[in-house]
Amino acid sequence: KARETLDRMIDAYKDGNEDARPNVSAFTAVLNACAFTQGDTVEKMEALQIATKTYKELYASDYGDPNQFTFATFLRVCSNIIPPGPQRVSSMDSVLKQAARQGKVDDLVLKILQSSLSAEELQTILPCKTSGKKKITTNDIPDDWSSSLEASVRSTKKSNSRGRSRSRQKR
């Protein structure tokens, strides 16, 4: 149903209704619906096909660029629908590389990766040491991987990590 709503928005926009112009959030909402599809294998594979089509369509469109939430949500699709194994790792690696190229890897993206892949699998796709880490953050990855995040998101993370360090020192 989420995809049908997006299709109606696209059709209305193409028919001249400027107010119906879909944005990144509309595409991401479809991905989110797919990520939480319940049902048998056939229904989940259909959801994966819809999510993949929607993700690719957003890239090819002029409706906006995927943001960190789009990448995190598509990673959630991969995690929830693709069974553990090489296909899941490959798919998640591909999404991570796209997010990194655009500078949109945030802590949520990293959290989903860490909760979806084994430590060994994670080590193969991240450029940092991951073994033994309870939580991987943007401080562990190259700066350019998160360079396009809104300044407020980056500064909040930096100040939060500094604030935690200072509060520990005071104890």
Phi, psi and omega in degrees: 000325179297320179292322178297320178296316177298318179298320177296321178297315180299314180298315180296320179295316179296333178275005174106359179275095182300328181291342182268004183302117180290153177236183182301323180297324179294318178293318180295326177297322177295316179300318180297318177299319179294321182299331184249028177293131175257151177139192182277183183300321181297314180295321179291322178293324175296318178298321178296319178296317178297316180297315181296316178300315182295316179300312180293322180296320177299316179301320185277350187266175173251025181277353180136168179265146175304145176247184183298331179288324177298312180296315179299319182291321178291326174298323178295322175302310181300315183296317185278335188251320182277126180298153177306143179141188186301323181295319178296314180300314181298316180296315181292324176297318179298315180295317178301317180296320177295316179297318181295317179300327181268000180070034186237036175267116179244182182296329178294316177303313181294322179297317179295317177300313184295325180277347185256340185239154175289164179301322180293317179296317180299319181298331181285341184248348179254145183275009182240163177289126184245340184293136179082353179275130177284325182216127176263132181235177179296342176289344182266351184248166178302142182304323183292344178290339179235021186290339182261004176291152179304142182305323181295326179291315180295314184292327178295316181295316180297314182291325177296318180291324177290320181297320178295320180296316181295319182294327177291323181293327182290335182287000000 
